[in-house]
Amino acid sequence: MSVETIAGVPIDLNEEGFLTDPRQWSEEVAVELAKREGIDPLTPRHWEVVRFMRSEYEKKGAGPSVRVLGKTSGVSIKELYELFPKGPAKLAAKIAGIPKPRGCI
Amino acid sequence: MSDTITKVSIIISKGSLEGIYPGLIMANGARAEGIEANLFFTFFGLDAINAKRLGHIKVAAVGNPGMHMASLIGVLPGMSAIATRMMEKKMEAFDIPDIPEFMEMIADTGCGMFACKASVDLFGFTKEDFIPQVQEIITVGEFYAKAAGGEIIFT
């Protein structure tokens, strides 16, 4: 656990850099977190996935796996990996300020 | 050695359901973590990429202590099919894709897929026997070249 100033606001992060409190998230924080992961700028397609992650988290209490993302977000698995080469579900969750999805598939 | 894994090459050498899934799950899971991954299919593992066979992969009902069933029962006609159907139902309930869908999905993640030349020659296959996601038929030497700089996992 650590506290870092992101986009001018103190944010609580876990060891892997995920927000521990999704309520601290804002769009400015997302832009900054994406930059740290080498995604700059966040395109409208990135935003579509990030917003989808957040709304799924709000509905279900957990972010979806890559397979579920590919089936339900309207963005194919191929494109998901183009947008987030270092792991779509993991990175999109990080940028969306929600916990890392824990599915194995 | 670095303390993070950045690349894995996974060899699938068996043609049973329980012989194929672990390697596929590990390859897919590696890509989900942003780890570069290659799959190398050899010997009976070639069934996993055989266009005519990958939809009919069965659980081994004989000589498989994990089945908790006497091998004498396992030899009865249809036992393997019954065991496979039970397993597939369970997997569906846990939202695990069947092998054809899983192979497509793994290819879409950008995982490399290769067939072992020695096995392909031995069984008399050609590239046309395999699903289109298979990029190349390669020798063991070429496999090591592709696996260079990463971990190798044999299943």
Contacts between the chains, C-beta under 8 A, distances in Angstrom:
chain1	res1	chain2	res2	distance
A	65	B	32	7.4
A	66	B	28	7.9
A	66	B	31	8.0
A	66	B	32	5.2
A	66	B	109	7.3
A	67	B	95	7.5
A	67	B	97	6.8
A	67	B	105	6.4
A	68	B	95	7.7
A	70	B	105	7.2
A	70	B	108	7.6
A	76	B	108	7.0
A	77	B	105	5.8
A	77	B	108	4.1
A	77	B	109	6.3
A	78	B	108	4.4
A	81	B	31	7.2
A	81	B	108	7.1
A	81	B	109	5.5
A	81	B	110	5.3
A	85	B	34	6.9
A	85	B	110	7.9
A	86	B	34	3.3
A	87	B	31	7.3
A	87	B	32	5.2
A	87	B	33	5.2
A	87	B	34	3.9
A	88	B	32	7.5
A	89	B	32	6.1
A	90	B	32	6.5
A	90	B	33	6.5
A	90	B	34	6.9
A	91	B	34	7.5
A	104	B	25	6.2
A	104	B	29	6.0
A	105	B	25	6.8
A	105	B	28	6.6
A	105	B	29	7.8
A	105	B	95	6.9
A	105	B	96	5.7
A	105	B	97	7.1
